[in-house]
Amino acid sequence: FLCNANDFYRMRIQTLQNVKPHIGYRILSSWGQQLQVKSIITQNTDGLHEQAGNINVIHLHGTIQKLHCHSCGTMYSTDRYVENHLYCTCGGFIRPSVVLFGESLDPHMLAAAEKEAKQSDLFIVLGSSLVVSPANSFPLIAKDSGATLVIINHDPTPLDSIADAVINNRKIGEVLSDISDELLSLQ
C-alpha cells in the first residue's frame, strides 16, 4: 500500500508544481484584501488558495503542499517527497499532510471552520455538491447564525432550497468575475 500511495502522491505533487490558480482563486484573494473576506473553508488539498494569495485558509482535508513525519511530526518540503526521500531522520515515514481515507479530520480545523461559519454575515459556497459531511454542515451553521447563504455550483445541491441565492450551470471564475466587475462599478 505505501508504495502505491507514495507513487500516487509523488505524481500529484509533481503535477501541482505546474498548476496555477484560476481567476476565481485570484478574485477571492483580492476580496480578502479589499472586502474583508475573513476566511476560506476548503476541502481542496492542492494549496492553490495560498498560491493565489489567500491568507486565512482552513483546510478540512489537509494540504498536499506540506509533508510531515508520521512519527515525530517534523515538517518537510514537497521536494523531499519528489526526490523519493521518504524517511525522517527519526526513522519515521514522511507523508503528505492530507487526511487519508479512514483518518479523522483535524479537530482544530473543524472548530475553526465552525467558528468562522457562526461569525459570517455572508457565506458563499463555491463548487461543492454539499453531500460530504461534515463540510456540508457549515453552510447550515452559517444560515442558522443569520448569514446570507449563496451557493454557486454547476449542479443543484441539497441545500439550494434554504439558500438566499443559487447560481447553477456557470463556471465559478466567470461568476466571480461578473460579481467583481459589478462591485468595482459601485465604487
Secondary structure, 3 states (H helix, E strand, C coil): CHHHHHHHHHHHHHHHCCCCCCHHHHHHHHHHHHCCCCCEEECCCCCHHHHCCCCCEEECCEEEEEEEECCCCCEECHHHHHCCCCECCCCCEEEEEECCCCCCCCHHHHHHHHHHHHHCCEEEEECCCCCCCCCCHHHHHHHHCCCEEEEECCCCCCCHHHCCEEECCCCHHHHHHHHHHHHHHHC
